[in-house]
Every structure is written in structure tokens, then in C-alpha cells.
Amino acid sequence: MKDLEREAPKQEVEKLILQSGGVKSLIGCLHGIAAMQKGKKKDFSLSKPLNSEGGERPFPIPDGLPKSLTELEEEERCRMPDSPYTRLLRTKGRLPAWYSQAPDHETD
């Protein structure tokens, strides 16, 4: 409690005591707050620098962006070679008999 009084303003401590609703719950609240503050201090001291090179990005890569030239080249290199049958179908411009396209609209 004394540590909390030193670290937090008096108004916040009074507000915490009023909100806790009793001595037992106040002690539990204080233990929880102390644990959170210790955790925050540890996290801040052990945190990684923001400008770390080569690390994982802190945000996901968006899906809707067009692929870059290097990504397209990499996909082209990694593709399996086409079979003669696939090349024949591509030159004819027809879909194979086993393939059916999805309908443009939903039917009930």
C-alpha cells in the first residue's frame, strides 16, 4: 500500500479504496495491481528495440496489394513444368471435361 501511495497520486489511491468495496477485496486488488506494474516494468526493460533490422514485422502484410516483380519471378521459377496435355488445353483455350465453372449467380 505504501509503495502504491508513493507511485500513484493520492486521488487514485482513494478511488481504488472506494471501488474495491472491502478490506479483503482491497488487498486482492493491491496484489493484482502490484503484479501488473511489475510485469510492465519487466516488459519495458526486456522489450526489443523498435528499429531492429531483419526481424518480424509488427503488422501483417495486406492481401489486396498486387504482387511485386520479384514475387512474380519467384512464383514462375517455382512452378511445376506443364505437361503436354496442359499445354494442349491452354493452346486450345478450352477447359477440361472434368472442370465445371461456378455459376455467376446462386440458384435455389
Secondary structure by P-SEA (a helix, b strand, c coil): caaaaacccaaaaaaaaaaaccaaaaaaaaaaaaaaaaaaaaaaaaccccccccccccccccccccccaaaaaaaaaacccccaaaaaaaaacccccccccccccccc
